[in-house]
Amino acid sequence: MDDAGTVPVNLAYDDWVKQDQLLLSAIYSYLTEGVHAQIVRSLTSREAWLCLERLYASPSFGAFVCFPFSSSSDATHAPTSDTTKGTSTVLEYLVKMKNLANSLAVVSQPITDCALVLYVLSGLGPEYGPFVTSMTTRPVPVTFDDLHGYLISQELRLAVVAPVVDVAAPTVNSVSQTQQQ
């Protein structure tokens, strides 16, 4: 306060508020309606950013699943179509994937355990969807050896809960028609 009892205007603060509101508007403009609803109460860009960080920057393994081949060294190791589980058993699939990883290591192109886990998970079929989600949302990434045990258990569980379809041998019903005189 000055001698007259008035508070001097801080022009730098006013400029900061304007700039912050522009930044907050920019953040809002990039969000979908559902995400916008999560942060609409934020009064500053910092509050909005911190809210987004709490919502989407959890330290889970799943954050890496969308971009498992982002580094240039991993790009050469992208799995091919024959690295999917398909109709193989889990054990056969894991052996195939481990052999692929070992073959790459022999030619001085090793892949990390984390990348191998991602390749294995990405090659599983849709029946493993909830399993893949549970493995990729863990705070600590699962190792390949641990994944081996979890996948065997999941395969057994799927075999138990899978509906058994009894397909009987096809039969033919023939109908003959006789003519009356």
N, C-alpha and C positions, 0 to 999 in steps of 0.2 A: 504494500500500500504506500501511496505517496502521502505527502503532507495534507492533501485535500481529502484523503480517505477513499480514494478510488484505486482500483486495481489496474495496473497498466496492462495493455493488450500485448500478448506475446504473439507476434506475427509468425514466428517460426512454428509455434504450436498450431496455429490456424492452418498453415501450409501442410503440416504433418497430418492433421485430421483430414484435409482434402485428399492428400495422397493416399492415406490409409483407406478411405472410403472408395477411392477409385480402384485400389488393389482388391478390396473386398468385393466390389462389383465384378471385377475380372474373375475372381475365384467363383463367384456365383454363376457367371455366364458359362463356365466350363462344366458345370455339374448337371446331372440328370435331376429330374423332379424328385425322385426318391431320396437321392443323396442331399439335395438342397434342403429337404425337409429335416434332415438330421442336424444341419448347422444353422438353420434360419435364425436362431436366437443369438448368434454371435454378433457382437457389436463392433469388433475390430477384426482386421485381417489376421492378426495373431491368434485371436480366439477361434476363428474359423479354421485356421491351419492346424492348431493344436487338436481341435475336435476331429478333423479329418485324419490326423495322425493316430489318434486313439482308435478311430474306427477301422482304419485300413492298413496300418503299419505294424500289425502285431508281429512278434518275432516267430512266425511259424514257417515251417518248411514249405508250405503251400505257396508262399510268395515266389518261389523259384520254379514252380511247375510250369507256369506260363512261358518262361523263357529258359528252358533247360540248355539250350545250345547257344547262349548269347556270346560267350567268349570265342575268340577266333580259334583257339586250340580245340575247343569242344565241337566246333562246327564241322570238323572233318570226321567226327564220330557219330553223326546223326544216324539213328537206327534205320534200317531198311525194312521193307515190307515183310521179309522173312524173319524178323525179330519180334513178331507178335506171337502170343500164346496159341491162338487158334484152337485146334482140337487136342493139342499136346497136354500132357499132365503138367502140373506145376513143377514137379521135379525135372521133367524133361526140358521144360522151358527155362528153368533157372540154370541147368547145366549148359544149355545152348548159349545163354547170355553170358555166363561166366567164361565159357570157352572163347566167345567173341572178345571179351575184355582181355583175356590172357593172350589171345592172338595179337591184339593191338599193342599190348605191352611188349611182346617179343620184337615187334618192329619199331620200338621206341616211340610209340604213340599211346601211352597208358591213359586210361580214363580214371577219374576219381571214383571212389566208392559212392559218393553222393550222385554223380552222374549215372553210374550203373544202376542205382536204385531208381532214378527217374526214368531211365530207358525201360527197365523192367515194368514199372508201373504204367508207363504209356503204352506198353504192348498188351496189357490185359484187356479182356473183353468187357462189355457193358455190365455183365453180371457182377463184376468186381468194382463197380462204381463207388458204392459206399465204403468199401475197403480202401480204395485209392484215396478217397477224401480223408478217411481217418489217418492214413499214413502221411499225407501231405500237410495236415493241419497240426501236426505235433510240434511242440515248442523246440524239441531237439530232433534233428534228422535221424531217421532209422538207418542202421547199417545194413549192408547187404546180407550179412550173416543173420541178423535179427529178422530181416524181411523174409528170409528163407523159411524160418519157423512159423512166422505169422501167415505166410501164404499157404503153407501146407495145412495149417489149422483152418484157414478160410476155405480151402478146397474141400476138406472133409465136411465142414459145416454146410457148404453149398450142396454137397452130395446127399446129406441127410435131409435138408429142407426142400430139395428139388422135387417137384411133383413127379410121380412115376406114371408114365402114360403106357397103358396096356393096349397095344395094338394087336388085335386078334387077326388071324389069317383072313384074308378077304374071302367073302363068299359070294356066290352068284345065285340069285333067285331067278329061276326061269319059269315062265308062264307059257303054257300052250293052250291053244284055243282049238276046240273041235267044232266042226260044223254039224249041225243037226239037219236032218232031211225031213 
